[in-house]
Amino acid sequence: MTMPNDKHDLATLTATFDAKLAQLGEAGEDSRKAINTEVLEHAAAILACDGGPQALYERVAAYERAGVFAHSDWGRPAILQPALAVRSLRQGDAVLTAMEALSELRLLAVARGDYRHPGMTAERARNFLTQVMALNLDLLSGTLSEADRERPDNLGGAVQALYHYQLEHMGYESILDSLVAEVWRILAQRPIQVDDVRQMVIQIATCLYDPDIEGTTGNNDARRLVESLFAPSPGCAEDPGVAVYAERLQAMDHDGLTTEAVGFARAMHDTGLASVYHAVLLRHLRGLPDGSGDALVPLALGLSQTGQDALLCYRQLVHTLIDETVFVETAQAIYGLALLLERGVLFSTPVAAGLWRQIGLKLSPATEENIRMVCGEAQPPRVFLLAGVLGLLGQPLGVGQGNNPTCQSVIGLSMWADNDPDYLLQLVTWAARDDEVLTRFEGEPISSKGLEAGLAKEAPLDVDPVSLVLVPHLDRLYIEMGRLCGERDNDLHRWINPEFYGWWVGQGFAVVADPKTGAIGDHAGFIRHFYACYHPYYNGNVPVIHSQPAGIAVTDSAARYVGRHAIAILRVALDPDGDMRVYFFNPNNDSGQDWGQGIVTTTEGHGELPGEASLPFAEFASRLFVYHYDPLEHGNADGVTDEELERIVTLAYDSWGKEFDTE
């Protein structure tokens, strides 16, 4: 359908739209789908017309009553997710885009009080829309992106018209507040990959300092984000550009450089973002004659006494890492280096030796090509990989799997960076230098070379450099271990995980469903034993000493089963409110997730360390599928009340358990 764009066409389209809505309202089930498709095609055409969004807005009650959203997720607006809405709007076909647009116009009517919906309050509707709009701030520009311009039937222009219509009725300030809150929420998890966050901060800066946008100048949280990247110190307060800033540093005395170092360190540790100007400063300090700037390096990194001690003990190594790794293009490595020192990782002798080897490592041609493809050619591939190593060793809980089914491998990266960093360095060396990783399974040697692709059929491209290089090998090895297991009488993770991750993985293993039949047997017994193994009140107050791999049954915001997913249990402890919580690592890039039934994983505000997710113990147990334990440690399983077990089992059966048989 060709998208029209004048008032006559709009009148014709709306008349046809109204007629089709009437048909839809009277149609039987066998013809509803075809008629609804026609309704949505006309809605997409109307949206692209001048005055189109207003025309559709005036018909919210009519298309809701006709059943446009019936038998779809849009029929239950409370479960909709802003990130998915953005994808539907910007990447869907005409029908999908129109469905999302009609849904958002309906929510706008709810937010403004023009329409009442039993499943959505005005406040929730407004919050949802502001989040969607915040994630589309690039549409503020009058120029469409290439991707939007290339969409058929002027869908890019139609979405932009919808966006500006919503913006006209909601205001810039609420959108900016929503985007700022989203950025801070993500940064609280301290991810290694921050390219998307930087883009969002750029959008915030555009909105914050645009003189044509009123009501945004008083947002201090937004200003903190923008200044952390573009004006973290007095010397670059007006974002002069790296060349000008480098010239200014040449003229600064010791006091001036000290002020700069303090400003950068404060901004970096406040946000978890390192400015490109920070890299310029560190390289300047290292380049001063007779090492006169080295005394300011700990200050520029914002090190505590622990970090300073590590730097003093390994001064030459740290200085070499700065010289070889810290550039404008790899500025974020500064934060990784600072946290690596703060963690005291270098006090393990093999780690220091492994980093010296990494500095001089010659990469294979295949590795270099992969890194260039993802990271570009502004620096040699070895620089990007070394920067990635610093990031992972400094932020073991900041690694994510991207859009790839590689949770098992990414959990390994996190565990090794935290528990066994010298082993991680060995794996990186093998993968990057030799295009091969060696390991053993039940005494038999295995090589990743020549193995078929595992769960990820293509190399992951939306991940950090270490994951880019290493995960394909780990993914293949994990699948190969499963193949070598052959037919066994239990879930294969029981044998694979201790061999794959390390000796610290518990040899005991519990799975809630029969691996062959999928039937859930003694669910209450499964949960009771978990309490005895992990809950301090029932296991003799024994803490989780090493993180343990576990499997959960993931559900969406409507509590529907999505699939199994690997996580790592990090610790179990009382939160500031006195509630017992499970703190865990989720490799899904963003650990704040709504699993339905009021179960929402949190990443801050309940005692979480950066990168941790947490849930109350019982809520976590309701989604648990498999776990490891020490069979020689016996807790008090009988102490768990029947009421607690019944609540957990009910939560499971009313969500993901519907997809499994019960014995």
NORMOHU-V816324 format. One record per residue. N is the residue number from 1. PHI is phi in radians with two decimals (999 if undefined). NEAR is the number of other ideal C-beta (glycine too) atoms within 12 Angstrom. D_CENTER is the distance of its C-alpha to the mean C-alpha in whole Angstrom. Layout:
N&PHI&NEAR&D_CENTER ; N&PHI&NEAR&D_CENTER
This chain:
1&999&26&38 ; 2&-1.38&15&38 ; 3&-1.38&32&37 ; 4&-1.42&27&40 ; 5&-2.66&22&40 ; 6&-2.25&15&43 ; 7&-1.13&16&44 ; 8&-1.09&14&46 ; 9&-1.12&25&44 ; 10&-1.07&28&42 ; 11&-1.09&19&45 ; 12&-1.12&19&45 ; 13&-1.14&36&42 ; 14&-1.15&32&41 ; 15&-1.12&18&45 ; 16&-1.15&23&43 ; 17&-1.02&38&40 ; 18&-1.08&25&42 ; 19&-1.14&20&44 ; 20&-1.16&33&42 ; 21&-1.10&33&40 ; 22&-1.08&20&43 ; 23&-1.05&23&44 ; 24&-1.09&33&40 ; 25&-1.13&23&41 ; 26&-1.80&15&44 ; 27&-1.28&23&43 ; 28&-1.41&13&43 ; 29&-1.07&13&40 ; 30&-1.27&8&41 ; 31&-2.00&15&41 ; 32&-1.08&24&38 ; 33&-1.07&20&35 ; 34&-1.15&18&38 ; 35&-1.18&28&39 ; 36&-1.11&33&35 ; 37&-1.08&25&34 ; 38&-1.13&28&37 ; 39&-1.01&41&36 ; 40&-1.21&39&32 ; 41&-1.10&30&34 ; 42&-1.19&41&36 ; 43&-1.09&50&34 ; 44&-1.09&44&32 ; 45&-1.17&37&35 ; 46&-1.10&47&36 ; 47&-1.04&49&32 ; 48&-1.44&39&33 ; 49&-1.47&34&37 ; 50&-1.06&24&38 ; 51&1.44&24&38 ; 52&-1.08&41&36 ; 53&-0.99&37&33 ; 54&-1.14&25&36 ; 55&-1.08&34&38 ; 56&-1.23&45&35 ; 57&-1.04&35&34 ; 58&-1.17&22&38 ; 59&-1.91&33&37 ; 60&-0.96&34&34 ; 61&-1.08&22&37 ; 62&-1.18&29&38 ; 63&-1.33&39&35 ; 64&-1.17&31&34 ; 65&-1.15&19&37 ; 66&-1.25&29&38 ; 67&1.63&27&35 ; 68&-1.01&41&33 ; 69&-1.67&33&30 ; 70&-1.05&23&31 ; 71&1.07&13&30 ; 72&-2.43&24&26 ; 73&-1.07&24&23 ; 74&-1.15&36&24 ; 75&-1.28&24&27 ; 76&-2.19&23&25 ; 77&-1.05&37&23 ; 78&-1.15&26&22 ; 79&-1.69&27&19 ; 80&-1.18&36&18 ; 81&-2.05&28&15 ; 82&-0.96&34&14 ; 83&-1.11&27&12 ; 84&-1.25&26&14 ; 85&-1.10&38&17 ; 86&-1.07&29&16 ; 87&-1.12&20&16 ; 88&-1.11&33&19 ; 89&-1.19&41&21 ; 90&-1.62&32&20 ; 91&-2.17&20&20 ; 92&-1.38&26&22 ; 93&-1.35&21&26 ; 94&-1.04&34&29 ; 95&-1.17&29&29 ; 96&-1.15&29&25 ; 97&-1.09&40&25 ; 98&-1.14&43&28 ; 99&-1.04&36&27 ; 100&-1.15&45&23 ; 101&-1.11&45&26 ; 102&-1.09&47&28 ; 103&-1.09&45&26 ; 104&-1.25&47&25 ; 105&-1.15&45&28 ; 106&-1.08&40&29 ; 107&-1.16&44&26 ; 108&-1.10&39&28 ; 109&-1.13&35&31 ; 110&-1.13&32&30 ; 111&-1.09&34&29 ; 112&-1.55&22&32 ; 113&1.44&15&34 ; 114&-1.52&20&36 ; 115&-2.64&26&35 ; 116&-1.88&18&34 ; 117&-2.18&29&32 ; 118&-1.14&12&32 ; 119&-1.81&23&28 ; 120&-2.70&31&27 ; 121&-1.48&18&28 ; 122&-1.07&20&28 ; 123&-1.16&15&26 ; 124&-1.16&21&23 ; 125&-1.10&35&24 ; 126&-1.13&29&24 ; 127&-1.08&28&20 ; 128&-1.09&40&19 ; 129&-1.13&44&21 ; 130&-1.14&36&20 ; 131&-1.19&34&16 ; 132&-1.06&42&17 ; 133&-1.20&45&19 ; 134&-1.10&39&17 ; 135&-1.40&31&15 ; 136&-2.08&39&18 ; 137&-1.08&36&20 ; 138&-1.12&29&21 ; 139&-1.30&34&23 ; 140&-1.07&27&25 ; 141&-1.17&18&27 ; 142&-1.30&12&30 ; 143&-1.83&13&29 ; 144&-1.30&24&27 ; 145&-1.21&18&24 ; 146&-1.04&10&26 ; 147&-1.11&14&23 ; 148&-1.21&26&25 ; 149&-1.13&15&28 ; 150&-1.43&15&28 ; 151&-1.15&27&27 ; 152&-1.18&19&31 ; 153&0.99&24&33 ; 154&1.01&28&31 ; 155&-1.12&37&28 ; 156&-1.06&33&27 ; 157&-1.15&32&29 ; 158&-1.12&40&29 ; 159&-1.16&45&26 ; 160&-1.11&34&26 ; 161&-1.10&37&30 ; 162&-1.07&45&28 ; 163&-1.04&41&25 ; 164&-1.19&26&28 ; 165&-1.13&30&30 ; 166&-1.11&41&27 ; 167&-1.08&30&27 ; 168&-1.06&18&31 ; 169&-1.70&28&31 ; 170&-2.02&31&28 ; 171&1.55&23&28 ; 172&-1.26&34&26 ; 173&-1.10&24&25 ; 174&-1.15&29&23 ; 175&-1.19&41&21 ; 176&-1.07&43&21 ; 177&-1.03&30&20 ; 178&-1.15&35&17 ; 179&-1.14&42&15 ; 180&-1.07&37&16 ; 181&-1.08&26&15 ; 182&-1.13&36&12 ; 183&-1.13&40&11 ; 184&-1.10&31&13 ; 185&-1.11&28&11 ; 186&-1.17&37&7 ; 187&-1.15&38&10 ; 188&-1.06&30&11 ; 189&-1.52&39&9 ; 190&0.88&39&10 ; 191&-1.25&42&8 ; 192&-1.29&46&10 ; 193&-1.43&42&9 ; 194&-2.18&35&10 ; 195&-1.05&24&12 ; 196&-1.14&23&10 ; 197&-1.11&35&10 ; 198&-1.05&29&14 ; 199&-1.12&20&15 ; 200&-1.16&34&14 ; 201&-1.15&38&16 ; 202&-1.08&26&19 ; 203&-1.09&36&19 ; 204&-1.08&41&19 ; 205&-1.09&31&22 ; 206&-1.04&26&24 ; 207&-1.27&41&24 ; 208&-1.17&36&25 ; 209&-1.91&23&28 ; 210&-1.45&19&29 ; 211&-1.12&10&33 ; 212&-1.48&12&33 ; 213&-1.87&24&30 ; 214&-1.61&14&32 ; 215&1.42&19&30 ; 216&-2.05&32&27 ; 217&-1.25&18&29 ; 218&-1.63&14&29 ; 219&-1.49&30&25 ; 220&-1.22&16&25 ; 221&-1.11&27&21 ; 222&-1.16&40&21 ; 223&-1.12&27&23 ; 224&-1.04&27&22 ; 225&-1.13&40&19 ; 226&-1.11&36&21 ; 227&-1.19&34&23 ; 228&-1.10&41&21 ; 229&-1.65&38&20 ; 230&-1.93&32&24 ; 231&-2.68&30&26 ; 232&-1.37&42&25 ; 233&-2.48&37&29 ; 234&-1.02&26&33 ; 235&-1.23&34&33 ; 236&-2.24&35&30 ; 237&-1.05&21&31 ; 238&-1.87&16&31 ; 239&0.93&23&29 ; 240&-1.39&21&32 ; 241&1.76&16&30 ; 242&-1.17&26&30 ; 243&-1.14&15&33 ; 244&-1.15&18&35 ; 245&-1.12&34&33 ; 246&-1.06&24&34 ; 247&-1.16&16&38 ; 248&-1.10&25&37 ; 249&-1.07&37&36 ; 250&-1.05&18&40 ; 251&-1.64&13&42 ; 252&-1.49&26&40 ; 253&-1.56&15&42 ; 254&-1.07&16&40 ; 255&-1.11&12&40 ; 256&-1.11&21&38 ; 257&-1.16&33&36 ; 258&-1.09&25&35 ; 259&-1.08&25&34 ; 260&-1.09&37&32 ; 261&-1.06&38&30 ; 262&-1.11&26&30 ; 263&-1.08&30&28 ; 264&-1.13&48&25 ; 265&-1.10&35&25 ; 266&-1.10&23&25 ; 267&-1.14&37&22 ; 268&-1.14&43&20 ; 269&-1.32&29&20 ; 270&-1.22&26&19 ; 271&-1.90&38&16 ; 272&1.49&41&15 ; 273&-1.94&40&16 ; 274&-1.88&47&19 ; 275&-1.37&44&21 ; 276&-1.10&36&23 ; 277&-1.14&44&26 ; 278&-1.08&50&25 ; 279&-1.11&38&25 ; 280&-1.09&38&29 ; 281&-1.11&49&30 ; 282&-1.09&47&29 ; 283&-1.18&30&31 ; 284&-1.14&35&34 ; 285&-1.07&35&34 ; 286&-1.24&31&34 ; 287&-1.60&22&37 ; 288&-1.16&22&39 ; 289&-1.11&10&43 ; 290&1.05&9&44 ; 291&1.13&15&40 ; 292&-1.17&16&41 ; 293&-1.57&29&37 ; 294&-1.12&28&36 ; 295&-1.15&22&37 ; 296&-1.59&33&34 ; 297&-1.07&41&31 ; 298&-1.04&33&30 ; 299&-1.17&31&30 ; 300&-1.18&47&28 ; 301&-1.53&42&26 ; 302&1.18&34&26 ; 303&-1.46&30&27 ; 304&-1.41&20&28 ; 305&-1.09&13&32 ; 306&-1.08&21&30 ; 307&-1.11&32&28 ; 308&-1.13&23&31 ; 309&-1.08&19&33 ; 310&-1.12&32&31 ; 311&-1.11&35&31 ; 312&-1.13&22&35 ; 313&-1.26&20&35 ; 314&-2.22&28&33 ; 315&-0.99&23&34 ; 316&-1.10&19&35 ; 317&-1.12&31&32 ; 318&-1.11&39&30 ; 319&-1.12&28&32 ; 320&-1.17&21&31 ; 321&-1.06&39&28 ; 322&-1.12&42&28 ; 323&-1.10&23&30 ; 324&-1.57&31&29 ; 325&-2.12&43&25 ; 326&-1.51&43&25 ; 327&-2.36&29&25 ; 328&-0.97&28&24 ; 329&-1.28&25&22 ; 330&-2.17&40&20 ; 331&-1.00&40&20 ; 332&-1.11&44&17 ; 333&-1.09&44&19 ; 334&-1.06&47&21 ; 335&-1.16&46&18 ; 336&-1.07&44&18 ; 337&-1.10&51&22 ; 338&-1.06&43&22 ; 339&-1.27&41&20 ; 340&-1.02&45&21 ; 341&-1.18&40&25 ; 342&-1.13&30&24 ; 343&-1.33&30&23 ; 344&1.25&25&26 ; 345&-1.05&41&25 ; 346&-1.21&37&28 ; 347&-1.26&22&31 ; 348&-1.57&25&30 ; 349&-0.93&16&33 ; 350&-1.08&19&31 ; 351&-1.18&32&28 ; 352&-1.04&30&30 ; 353&-1.11&20&32 ; 354&-1.13&31&29 ; 355&-1.22&38&28 ; 356&-1.05&24&31 ; 357&-1.13&24&31 ; 358&-1.09&41&28 ; 359&-1.04&29&29 ; 360&-1.71&16&32 ; 361&-1.18&30&30 ; 362&-1.61&18&31 ; 363&-1.45&31&29 ; 364&-1.24&23&30 ; 365&-0.98&15&30 ; 366&-1.14&23&28 ; 367&-1.12&37&25 ; 368&-1.07&28&26 ; 369&-1.14&18&26 ; 370&-1.10&31&22 ; 371&-1.19&38&21 ; 372&-1.07&24&23 ; 373&-1.08&19&22 ; 374&-1.64&28&18 ; 375&-1.73&34&19 ; 376&1.57&16&23 ; 377&-2.10&15&26 ; 378&-1.14&17&26 ; 379&-2.36&27&26 ; 380&-1.07&24&27 ; 381&-0.95&34&25 ; 382&-1.08&32&26 ; 383&-1.20&36&24 ; 384&-1.11&37&21 ; 385&-1.17&43&21 ; 386&-1.11&45&22 ; 387&-1.08&44&20 ; 388&-1.13&45&17 ; 389&-1.09&52&19 ; 390&-1.07&49&19 ; 391&-1.08&42&16 ; 392&-1.24&51&15 ; 393&-1.19&49&18 ; 394&-1.42&45&18 ; 395&-2.28&42&14 ; 396&-1.03&41&14 ; 397&-1.67&43&11 ; 398&-1.71&47&9 ; 399&-1.45&49&9 ; 400&-2.33&41&7 ; 401&-1.60&39&8 ; 402&1.10&31&7 ; 403&-1.69&20&10 ; 404&-2.18&30&12 ; 405&-1.44&26&14 ; 406&-2.16&41&14 ; 407&-1.06&41&12 ; 408&-1.06&39&16 ; 409&-1.20&46&16 ; 410&-1.20&47&13 ; 411&-1.04&45&14 ; 412&-1.05&45&17 ; 413&-1.00&52&16 ; 414&-1.14&44&14 ; 415&-1.06&39&18 ; 416&-1.20&37&20 ; 417&-1.06&44&19 ; 418&-1.52&37&19 ; 419&-1.71&32&22 ; 420&-2.53&29&24 ; 421&-1.10&37&23 ; 422&-1.21&28&26 ; 423&-1.16&31&26 ; 424&-1.03&40&22 ; 425&-1.10&40&24 ; 426&-1.16&28&27 ; 427&-1.10&39&24 ; 428&-1.08&42&23 ; 429&-1.07&37&27 ; 430&-1.04&30&28 ; 431&-1.15&44&25 ; 432&-1.37&38&25 ; 433&-1.59&28&29 ; 434&-1.92&24&30 ; 435&0.95&27&28 ; 436&-2.78&27&28 ; 437&-2.23&37&27 ; 438&-1.90&23&30 ; 439&-2.73&33&29 ; 440&-2.32&17&32 ; 441&-2.33&26&32 ; 442&0.90&17&34 ; 443&1.56&9&37 ; 444&-1.70&15&36 ; 445&-1.21&17&35 ; 446&-2.29&29&32 ; 447&-2.09&21&31 ; 448&-1.30&32&28 ; 449&-1.19&22&30 ; 450&1.54&14&31 ; 451&-1.33&26&29 ; 452&-1.25&16&28 ; 453&-1.01&23&24 ; 454&-1.53&30&22 ; 455&-1.19&28&20 ; 456&-1.55&31&18 ; 457&-1.33&15&21 ; 458&-2.19&19&20 ; 459&-1.09&29&19 ; 460&-1.19&40&15 ; 461&-1.98&23&15 ; 462&-1.84&22&11 ; 463&-2.35&39&11 ; 464&-1.25&47&12 ; 465&-1.04&48&16 ; 466&-1.14&53&17 ; 467&-1.09&48&15 ; 468&-0.99&47&16 ; 469&-1.44&50&20 ; 470&-1.69&46&19 ; 471&-1.03&48&17 ; 472&-0.98&38&20 ; 473&-1.19&43&22 ; 474&-1.11&46&21 ; 475&-1.05&39&20 ; 476&-1.18&35&24 ; 477&-1.15&42&25 ; 478&-1.10&42&23 ; 479&-1.14&30&25 ; 480&-1.12&31&28 ; 481&-1.07&34&28 ; 482&-1.11&29&28 ; 483&-1.15&21&31 ; 484&-1.21&25&33 ; 485&-1.13&25&33 ; 486&1.13&12&35 ; 487&-1.47&11&36 ; 488&-2.34&19&35 ; 489&-1.63&14&36 ; 490&-2.70&19&32 ; 491&-1.04&27&28 ; 492&-1.14&30&28 ; 493&-1.05&35&25 ; 494&-1.00&30&28 ; 495&-1.66&26&29 ; 496&-1.27&36&26 ; 497&-1.02&39&24 ; 498&-1.09&27&27 ; 499&-1.30&30&28 ; 500&-1.39&42&24 ; 501&-1.53&38&23 ; 502&2.65&26&26 ; 503&-1.11&16&29 ; 504&-1.35&23&27 ; 505&-1.25&34&26 ; 506&-1.01&32&28 ; 507&-1.34&19&31 ; 508&-1.34&26&31 ; 509&-2.60&34&29 ; 510&-2.31&36&29 ; 511&-2.29&36&27 ; 512&-1.39&41&28 ; 513&-2.09&31&29 ; 514&-1.11&20&32 ; 515&-1.06&27&30 ; 516&-1.55&14&33 ; 517&-1.75&12&34 ; 518&1.34&22&30 ; 519&-1.43&18&33 ; 520&-1.52&28&31 ; 521&-1.66&20&34 ; 522&-1.50&20&34 ; 523&-1.12&35&31 ; 524&-1.06&28&33 ; 525&-1.13&22&34 ; 526&-1.03&33&30 ; 527&-1.23&40&29 ; 528&-1.03&30&32 ; 529&-1.21&34&32 ; 530&-1.07&44&28 ; 531&-1.02&36&29 ; 532&-1.13&32&32 ; 533&-1.54&39&30 ; 534&-2.07&45&27 ; 535&-1.41&38&28 ; 536&-0.99&24&30 ; 537&-1.28&22&33 ; 538&-2.11&29&33 ; 539&-1.95&28&33 ; 540&1.36&17&35 ; 541&1.09&17&32 ; 542&-1.51&22&31 ; 543&-1.34&20&28 ; 544&-1.29&32&25 ; 545&-1.49&18&26 ; 546&-2.05&24&24 ; 547&-1.01&38&20 ; 548&-2.08&43&21 ; 549&-1.15&44&19 ; 550&-2.61&44&19 ; 551&-2.14&37&19 ; 552&-2.10&42&18 ; 553&-1.68&40&19 ; 554&-1.34&30&16 ; 555&-2.19&35&17 ; 556&-1.54&26&16 ; 557&-1.20&29&17 ; 558&-1.72&26&20 ; 559&1.14&32&20 ; 560&-1.59&23&21 ; 561&-1.15&27&20 ; 562&-1.82&22&17 ; 563&2.74&20&18 ; 564&-1.50&30&18 ; 565&-2.61&37&15 ; 566&-1.59&41&15 ; 567&-2.35&42&14 ; 568&-2.24&46&16 ; 569&-1.37&43&18 ; 570&-1.65&38&18 ; 571&-2.88&32&21 ; 572&-2.26&38&23 ; 573&-2.77&29&24 ; 574&-1.29&22&26 ; 575&-1.51&24&23 ; 576&-1.03&14&25 ; 577&-1.59&13&27 ; 578&1.50&11&28 ; 579&-1.66&20&26 ; 580&-1.36&30&25 ; 581&-2.27&34&21 ; 582&-1.71&47&19 ; 583&-1.83&39&17 ; 584&-2.44&46&14 ; 585&-1.77&48&12 ; 586&-2.00&44&9 ; 587&-1.34&44&8 ; 588&-1.43&33&5 ; 589&1.17&36&2 ; 590&-2.32&31&3 ; 591&-1.50&41&7 ; 592&-1.49&32&9 ; 593&-2.33&30&10 ; 594&-1.74&29&14 ; 595&-1.77&37&16 ; 596&1.42&31&19 ; 597&1.04&28&22 ; 598&1.38&19&21 ; 599&-1.62&34&18 ; 600&-2.16&24&15 ; 601&-1.22&38&13 ; 602&-1.94&34&13 ; 603&-2.10&35&11 ; 604&-2.78&26&14 ; 605&1.64&18&18 ; 606&-2.28&28&19 ; 607&1.48&26&20 ; 608&-1.24&32&16 ; 609&-1.45&28&16 ; 610&-0.94&30&13 ; 611&1.74&40&10 ; 612&-1.53&40&12 ; 613&-1.93&43&12 ; 614&-2.63&41&15 ; 615&-2.54&40&18 ; 616&-0.95&32&21 ; 617&-0.93&36&23 ; 618&-1.15&32&25 ; 619&-1.14&36&22 ; 620&-1.10&40&20 ; 621&-1.06&45&23 ; 622&-1.20&39&23 ; 623&-1.91&46&20 ; 624&-1.27&44&21 ; 625&-2.07&39&22 ; 626&-2.46&35&23 ; 627&-2.72&41&24 ; 628&-1.80&39&26 ; 629&-2.72&36&28 ; 630&-1.54&26&31 ; 631&-1.21&16&34 ; 632&-1.63&11&37 ; 633&-1.88&24&35 ; 634&-2.05&17&37 ; 635&-1.69&27&35 ; 636&-1.74&21&37 ; 637&-1.16&27&36 ; 638&-1.25&15&39 ; 639&-1.36&18&38 ; 640&-1.31&32&35 ; 641&-1.27&19&36 ; 642&-1.13&14&37 ; 643&-1.11&12&35 ; 644&-1.12&27&32 ; 645&-1.13&29&32 ; 646&-1.11&19&33 ; 647&-1.09&23&30 ; 648&-1.17&38&27 ; 649&-1.11&31&29 ; 650&-1.12&21&30 ; 651&-1.03&33&26 ; 652&-1.19&40&25 ; 653&-1.16&25&28 ; 654&-1.47&22&27 ; 655&-2.23&31&24 ; 656&-1.20&37&23 ; 657&-1.11&31&26 ; 658&-1.09&19&28 ; 659&-1.51&24&27 ; 660&-2.11&25&29 ; 661&-1.36&16&33 ; 662&-2.07&20&34 ; 663&-1.49&14&37
